[in-house]
Amino acid sequence: MRKRWWPRSIRGQMLAGLLLLEVLSIGLFAAVLARQQNRRTNQRAQSWLQYESIALANESAEALEQQRPNWVDLAVRTIVEAPIVESAKIISPSGDVLFSRSVKQQSEELSATERAQIPLARRDESRVFETANGGWEAIRPVYTGNDLRGYALVTFDRTAARQQLGSLLDDTAIFGAIWIVASALIVLLMGRAITQPLALLHGGATALMTSPEDSSRFPLPVPVRNEIGDLIENFNRMVASLAEQRAGLNDTLSLLDSMLANAPIGLAFVDDSGRVVRVNQIFADLTGVSVSHHLGRTLADLLPKAVAAEIESAVKRVFSSEEPVRNLELNGEGGKPRRPWTWLISAYPVRTTPNQVRWVGIIALDASDRKRSEEALRRSEKLAVTGRLAASIAHEINNPLEAITNLLFLARNSNELPDTAKKYVTMAEHEVHRISEITQQTLRFYRQPTQPSRVTLEELLDSVLNLYQSRIHALDLRVERDYDASLTLFCFAGEIRQVFANLVGNSIDASSNGCRLVIRARRSRDWKNPEQTGIRFAVADTGAGMEPEVREHIFEAFFTTKEVTGTGLGLWVSQEIILKHHGLVRVRSRSAARPNSPAQDGHGTVFDIFLPDEAAPAV
C-alpha cells in the first residue's frame, strides 16, 4: 500500500501548498543571500590579509634590522590579537618556522600548501591563496635591504564571518517563520467556512463506525444552511433510526459479555462441527493459547489429543441428548517443567430457539492446586502419624533397652562366664547401644525444642548421617565429613537437624552406587554482608543433578520430581527454616543427562547454606 504524503482535505491542501511555496522561496532567498555574503567576506578577507601581512612583514624587517628578535615575536603576537587573524608565522627562507602564534591550538609546522607558496612569493607583493581546509592565507617576503630574511604568513579567522553569516541566516529564518505563520493563519481563516461543516460530518461518521453504541455526539449540529447542511440533517435521521434498532440488542449483549468476561471459571462455546466460537480469558489461560487464536479452531487443535477426545465426546453427547454433562475429571501434564494438572469439565446446551441446540457451552475449572494440596495433606498426615508412632515406639523401647544393657553389663563382669561368651556379650552390648542411638535420634526429630540453644555441629550432623547409615551402606556411598568437632551454633537444633535430614535424604535419592556424599561445615562470613560471621555448610553429591527448569522450582510448595514418594514440602520447609534463622541458601547443580556434555564433565548438586551465629533466630 502506497503511503499518502499529500493531505486529503481542502484546507489541508491549501495550507500545504502555501507552506511548500513559501518554504521553497525562503530557502532560495537564504541560499542566494549566503552566497553573496560569502563572496563579500572572501573579498574583504583578501584585502585584510594583504594589509595584515604587509604590517607583519614591515614590523619584522624593522626588528631584524635593529637585531631585536623579541620584537619580531611581539609583532606576531600583536597581529594575532586582531579579530580577523587566526594565526601568524615568521618562517626562514628555507621554510623553518621561527615565530608562531595562533588563536587555536594547531601544529607549528608548515603544510604542503604553504610550502608550495614560498617560491611563488615576490618582493613587495602579498600573495593571497586558499588553504586546504577552505580558508584564506597571505604570504609576504621579509627583506632587510636586499637580503631575504624570511616570510610572513597570516591566516584569516573565519569565525567572525561564520557568526555574521549565521546571524544573517537566523534573521532570515525568523522572518520566514513569521511570514509562514501569518500566511497559514490567513488560509485557515479562509478555509474554515468550507471545511468546518465537512469536518463535523466526517467526525460523526467516524464516531458511528468506531463506537456504534455511543450516541452522545448525535444529533450533529447544523452550522450552515446550504447543501452541506442538508447532508448533515439526513445523516442525523439515519443515526436515530439505527439507534432504535440496536437498543434492545445491546442490553442482552452487554449482560452476556459481562458474565463471560468476569466469570471466575473457564468458559468456551463450540458449534456442532466442534469449532470454538467464543472463549473467555480464563479458558485461554488454561489452554495456553491466546483468545484470538481459539476462534474457528477445533478442540483437537488447542488441547492434548486425549483431553480433546474426552471433551469432544461430552460435547457430542450434549448435542445428541440435549442434556448437560457435569463434573468430568480430566488429568494431564503441561507447563515448564511439566507438572500434572486436573480439570473439572461440564458441558451444557445453548438454545437459540426452544427446539434447537445452536452451541454447547463448556465450563472448565482448574482443580490442580486443590488436588495437590489434598494429596500433600494426606501424605503430611501420614508422616505425622508415622512420626508420633515412631516416637512412641522409641520411648517404649528405651525401658527394656536399659534393662538389657544392665544385664549384659553384669554378665560381662561375671567371673564364671567363659572368655568366648564374654566376647559375644560385648558384641551384644554394641548392638544394643546402636539401637539406643537410633531411638534417641528418632525422639530428637519428633520432640522439637521451643527455645534456641547452642549445639555442637559434630553431634548434630553425625546424628543425621547415622539415621541414613543403612541406605548409605546399601548404595556403597563414599561419605566425606569435613567439620571441626569444636564448632557450635546457636539455633533451633531440631529444625536445623530437619534441614540436613531433607538435604541428605535428597542427595541419597539422587545418587547411585559408588557416588560421593560430602558434608562440610566451617566458620565463614555472609557472602552478601561480609561483616556478618557464622557457619557455612555444604551438602554435595555426585548424583544425577537437576535440569535448570527443575532447579528454578525446587523451593516451591508441592513441587516434586518424586511422583510417588515425594510431597513437595521438604525443600520448601527447609528454606523457611533457613530464613527463620536469618540465613541464606544457594544451589548449584549439573545434570548428568545434559546433552552434548563431555564424559569427563562432573555432575551432581551442591547446597550452600550460611547461618549467622550471633543473631538469635526468629521465634
N, C-alpha and C positions, 0 to 999 in steps of 0.2 A: 504494500500500500504506500503510495507516494505521500510524503509529508507536505502538508499545505503550509506555505510561507506567506501568502498574501491574505489579508483579512477578508471575511465574507460580508460583513455589514457595510452599509453605505457610509456611515460615519467613520468607520474604521478605515475604509479605502480612501476616503477624502483625507483623513488625518495622516495615514501612512504615506500617500503620495506627496502631500505638502512637506512632511518631515523629511522624506527622502530627497526632494528637490533642494530644500534649504541646507541639509547636511552636505550634499554634494557641492553646493555653491560656496558655503563657508569653508569647506575643505579645500576647494580650488583656490579661493582667495588667500587662505592661510599658506598654501604651497607657494603661490606667487610672491606673497609678502616675505616668506622665509628666504626665497631665492634672492630677491632684491636686497634683503638685509645682509645676506652672506656676501653678496658681491660688494656692497659698500664697505662691509667690515674688512674684506680682503684688501680693498684699495687703501683704506686707512691704515691697515696693518703694515703694508709695504712702505707707506710714507713714514709711519712711526719707526719702523725698523731701520730705515735708512738714516733717519735723524739720530736714533739712539746709537747705531753702530759708528756713525761719524763722531759723536760725542765721546764714546768709549775709546775709539782709536786715537783721537786727538789727545785726550787726557793721558792715555797710556804712553804715547810718544813723548809728551812733555815730562812725565815722571821718569821715563827711561833716560831722557837727555840729562836730567838732573841726578841720575843714578839714585833714584829713590823707589825701589821696587815695592815698598809698603804702600806708596801712593797708588800704584797700579791696583793692588788688592782693594784699596779704599775706593777707587774708581769703579771697580767691578761691583763691589757691594752697593755703591750708590746707584748704579744703573739698575740693579735688580730690585731696588726699592720702588721703582716706577711701577704703576698699576698694570701697565701693558706688557711688562717684561717678565718672562717666565724664568729664563736663565741667561747668564753671561759668562763668556770664557775668553781668556787670552792664551793663545797657543803659540808655540815656537814655529819657525819656518819649516821645521821637519815634521810638525804635526803633534808634538807633545803638549799636553795641557799644562800651562804654567800657573794660571789663576782661574778659579771657577767658583761661581755662586749660583744657587738655584732656589726658587721658591719651593719646589717639590723635591723630594729625595730621588735622585737618579744617578746613573753611572757617570763618572767624570771622563771616561774615555770617549773619543770621537767615534761617531757612527760612520758607516760606509758612505752614506750620502754626504756627510760633512767633509770627509777626506777627499771625495771626488770634486768638491767645490774649491778646494785650496788652490790647485793650479789654474783655475779659471778666474781667480780674483785679480783685479788690476788696481794700480795705484790711483789714489784719488777717486775711487769708484766703490760704492757699496752694492754688493751683489745680493739680491734677494732671491731665495729659492724655497721650494716646497719640500718639507721633510717627509719621511716615510710614513709617519702617522697622520698626515694631512695638515700639519701646522706650517707656519712660515718662520724663516730664519734668514738673518742677514750676516754677511761676512765682509770685512774690510781690512786691507793690509795696514800694518802699523809701521811707518817709516820714521827714522830719525836722520834727517838729511837724505842721503841716497842709500842708506842702509836699511834693508828689510829686517825689522826686529821681530815680526810675528804677525798674527792675525787676531782681529777682534770678532767674536761670534756672539750675536744677540738673538734670542728666541722669543717669539711673540707668545704672550699668555692669552689663550683663547677663553679663559674662564669668564672674564668680564663680557666678552662678545656673546658667549653662550647664555649668560644671565640676561643680557639685554634682549637676545632673541627669544629666550623663554618667557620673559616678561611680556614681550610683544604678542607672543602666541597665547599667553594666558588671557591677556586683554581681549584678543580676538575670540577666544573660546567663551569668555564671559558674555561678550556682546552677542555671539551666536546663540548661546543658551537663552539669553533674554529674548532674542528675536524669535527663536523656535517656540518658546513657551507662549509668547504673545500671539503668534500665528495659530498655535494649537487651540488656544482659548477661543479665538475668533471662529475657527472651524467647528469646535464643539458647540458653541452657541448657535451657529447657523444650522448645524445638522440635528440639533436636539428636537426641533419641531417635527422632523421626519422620523427619526429613529426611536424616540421615546415610546410612541404607541406600538411600534413593531416590537421593541424590546419587551414591553409589557405582555404582549400576546405570546411571544416566544417563551418568556418565563412561565406563563400559565401552562403552556403545552408541555414544557419540560417537567414542571411540578406534577402535572397529571400523569405523565409517563413514569416518573421515578417513584412517586408516592400517591397511588390512586386513592388511598383511604383518607388522605389529608385534605380536608375541604376548607381549611382556614383561609386560603388565599382566594377563594371564589365567593361570589362572582367578581370578576375583574372590573375595575373602574374603567369608564369610557371617557378618556381625556379630550377627544376630538369628535367633531361631527362631520365626518366625511366617509369615504369608502372603508378606511381602516376602522373607524368607529362601528360601522355596521358589521364588519367581520368579528370584532370583539363581542358584540351583543349575541351574535349567532353562536359563538364559542361558549358563552355563559349558559345558554339554553341547553346545549349538548351536555355540558358538565353536570347540570342539575338532573337531567334525565338519567345519566349513568349512576349518579349517587343514589337515586331512588331504587334502582335495580340492585345495587350492591349492598344496601343497608342490611337486609335480612340475612344475606350470606355471610357478612363479616362477623356478626355476633357468634354464629356457630363455629366458624373457622378459628376465631380468637380463643374460644373455650377449649377446643380440641388441641390447638397448638400449645396453650398454656399447660394443659395436662401432660402432653407428650414431653415438653421440654423440662418440666420441673419434677417429673416422677423420679423417685429415688431408685428405680429399678430399670433394667434394660428393656426397651420396647422396640419391636420391629413388626412390620406388616408385609406379607407376601401375597402374591396373586395365585391363581390356580395353576400357573406354569412354574411356580416355585421361585419367582424372581422378587427381589426386595423392592418395595415401592416407597417405604418410609422407615426411618430409624431415628432414635434419639442418641444423644451423646454417650449415655451410659452403655448402651449396647455396642456402640463403636469402640469404646474403651475396652470392653470385654473381648472383642474380636481382634483388636489391634489394627483396625483399618479405619481410615477417616470416614466421616459421614457421607461425603460426596461420592466416595468410591463404592459405597454399598448399593446405590440406586441402579437398578437394572441388572444386578448380578444375582446368581443363584447362591443358595447356602453352601453348596459344594465348593464355590469359588472363594468363600470367605472363611470357612471353618475346616478343621481336620475331617478327613473322609468319614471316620467312624462317628464322630459327633454330628456331622451334617446329615448322615444317613438316618440317625435316630430322630433328629428334629424333622426332617422331611417326611419320615413315616408318620410322625404325630400330626403334621400338617395335613397329609392326605386323609388321615382318619377323621380330622375335623371337617374337611370338605365333604367327605362321603356321609358321615353320620350327623353332621351339623351339631355335634355335642363337644364341649370343651374337654381337653386333656390336661390334667393337673399334676404338679409335683413330680415331673420326670427328672430323675437324678442322672446327671452325666458327669463322667470323670475323664480327665486327660492330663497332659503335661504341656507346659509352654513357658515362655519368658526366657530370660538370660541371666543366670543359669536356669536350666529347665527345672520347674517345680510343679508338683501335682496341683491341680485345681478341681473344684467341684462346682457345678452349676445346677440350679433347680429351674426346670423349664416348664412353663404352662402355655397352652395354646387354646384360643377361643375364636369362634366365628364372628366376623364383622359383616352385617347385612346392610345393603343399601335399600332393599325392598323386603317386605315380610317373607317372601318365598325364595330369596336368592342370597347366597353367601358370596359376597364380592371378594373379600380378603380374609386372611387368617392372621390374627394378632398373636405375637409371641412375646411372652413375659420371661425374662431371664434374670435370675438372682444369683450373684456370686457368693456361694457359701464356703469358699475355700478357707478363709481365716477362721470361721466358726468351727469347721471340721478339724482343722489343725489344732485349734485351741482345745477342743474336746478331747482329741487324741492325746495331746500333751498333758492335759489334766489327768486323764486316766493313767498315763504312764507315770506321772509325778506321784499320784496317789499310790500306785503300786510300789514305787520306790520308797515312799514314806512308810507304808505299811511294812515293807521288807526291812527298812532301817529300824523301825521300832521292834519288829520281831527279832532281828539280829541283835539289837541291844539287850533285849530281854533274855535271849538265849545266852549271850556273853556274860550277863550278870549272874545267871543261874549256874553257868559252868564254873565261875570263879570259886564258888564254895567247895565243890568236890575236888577241884584242882588243888586247892590249898591242902585238903586232907591227903590227896595222893602225894603231893610234894613232901609233906611231913613224914608219911610212911616210907617213902623212898629214901629220905634222909636217914631215918632210923635204921632201915635195912642196910644202907651202905656203910653205916658206922658199927654194925654188929660184928663182933669178933668171930662168931660162929659161921658167918657167911663165907663161902669159898671165893677166891680171887676172881674166878671166871664169872660167878654170879654178880660180884660187885661191879665188874665191867659192864654187865648188862643193865644193872641198876643205874649206873652213871649215864648210860645211853638213854634209858627211860627218863631220867631227870631232865636231860637236854631236850627231849621231845616235848615233855610236859611244859618246860619253860617256853618253847616255841608256841604251844597252844595258848599259854597265858599272855604272851605278847600280842597274838592275833586278837584275843578278846579285848585287851586294853586298847588296841588301835581301833577296834570297832566302836568301843564306848567313846573314844575321843571324837570320832566323826559325828556321833549322834548327840553327845552332850556338849553343846557349844557354850563357851563362857560368855557372860553378859558384860564383862569389862575387859579392855585390852590389858595385856601384860607382856613382860619381856620374856622371850622364849629363846632357846638355843636352836639355831638353824640346823645343826647336825642332827639333833633328835627329831626335829620336825620333818626334814627331808628323808631321813632314814626310815621313819615310820611309814611314809608314803611308798617308798621303794619296797619295803618288806611286805606291804599289803599286796603288791603285784608280783611278788617273788616267784610264785608258781607260773604265771604267764610268761615272765621273763625267761625262766628256765625252759619252758616249753618251746619258745621261739629261738632259744640259744642267743639271746641278745647280749651284746657287749656293753655293759653299763660302766660309764666313766663318771666318777664322783670327784668334783673339783671344788671343795669348800672347806674352810677352816673350822676346826672344832670349837674355836673361841668366838665365832660370830654369833651375835644375838640381835634380835629385832623386837621392837615394841609394837605389838599388833594383836589382833584377834586370832589366836593360834588356830582355832578350829576352822575359821573361814579361809585363812591362808593355806591350811592343810587341804581344804576342799579345792582351792585353785590348782595346787600342784597335783592333786589326785586327778582332776579333769585333764590337765595338760599331759601328765604321764600316761594316763589311760588312752588318750587320743594318739599319742606317739606310738604306743604299743599296737593299737588298732591299725595304724598306717604302716607298720614295719613287717618285714618278712624275716625268715630265718637268716641269722648271721648279721643283722643290721646293728648299728651303734645307737646307743641312747646316752646322751651327755647331760648331766645335771651340774650346773656351775653357779656359785654364789661368791660374791666378793664385794668389798666396800667400793663405792663409786660415787659419782655426782650426777645430778639430774642433767640429762642431755639438752634440756631446754633452759634450765636455770642452774648454771654451774655452782652457784653459791649454796645450793641445797645438797646436803650429804645424805647418804642412805645406803641401801643394799641393792645391788643389781643381780638379778637372777637370769639364767638362760636355761631353757629346756629345748634341746636339739635332738633331732633324729635323722637318720639316713633312709627314711621310709619313702612312700610313694610321692609325697609332696602334694601341692594343690595347684590347680589352674588359676590364672588371675581372676576370672569371673567368679570362682568359688571363694577366693580369698577376700573379695570385696564384701561378702555377705556373712562371714563366719560369726560375727558378733551380733547378728540379728536374732531376735527371739523366734523359736520354732523353725529355724533354718538348719537342716541336717542333710548330710550325704549318706547317713546310715539308715537305709529305708526301713528296716525292721526294728533295730535295737536303739536307734537314736531318738531323743526327744527334741533336739534343737535348743536346749536350755543350758547346757554345760558351759560353753564359752560366753554366752550372754550373762549368766550369773557370775562367772569368773571376772568379766570386765566390770560388772557392778561392784564386786568386792574390791577390785584394784582401785577403782575411782573412790570408793568409800575410804580407802587408806591414803588418798591423795597421790596415788601412783600413776605410772604410765606403762603402756604396753605397746610393743611393736612386733610385727610379724614379717618374716622373710621366708619365702618358700619357692622351690623349683620343682616342677612336676617331672616325674620320670618318663612320662609319656609325651613330653613336649616334642613336636615334630621337628625334624632337621637338627636334632641335638646330637653332638658327637658323643660317642660311647664313653669317653673319659670325663664328660661333664658330671659333676656331682648333683645329687638331688636330695630332697628332704625338706624339713621345716624347722625353723628356729623361732621360738617365742622369747623376746627380751622384755623383762619386767623390771621396773625401778620402783622401789618402795622407800619413801623417806623414813628416817629413823628418829627424827626429833619431834615432828608434829604428831600429836595424838590423833588417831583415826576418828572419823565422824561416828558418833553413837546414834 
